[in-house]
């Protein structure tokens, strides 16, 4: 049984905003697993747990998209007007 709480997951979610992409994704995925583990705990506020789960999934997508954009994919997908033919 894990000693992780919803507050711990929330802190990990907030902390990931300040991390580099790979580390942020690792922290978020660990938090997501911790949150899934909390799903079987009858003492956990299920509505808050589901809300955090949604926020985690959104943050993972944001970080992944940020990484894709930063690596140049975003620039290729959104060329500047002066580069257009």
Residue pairs with C-beta under 8 A, 6 or more apart in sequence:
2 34
2 37
2 38
4 34
4 37
4 38
5 38
6 35
6 38
6 44
6 45
6 48
6 49
6 52
8 31
8 34
9 31
9 34
9 35
9 38
9 52
9 56
10 52
12 27
12 28
12 30
12 31
12 34
13 28
13 31
13 52
13 55
13 56
13 59
15 27
16 24
16 27
16 28
16 31
16 59
16 63
17 24
17 59
19 27
21 63
21 64
21 66
21 67
21 70
24 63
25 60
25 63
25 64
28 56
28 59
28 60
28 63
29 60
31 56
32 53
32 56
32 57
32 60
35 49
35 52
35 53
35 56
36 53
38 44
38 49
39 46
39 49
68 74
69 75
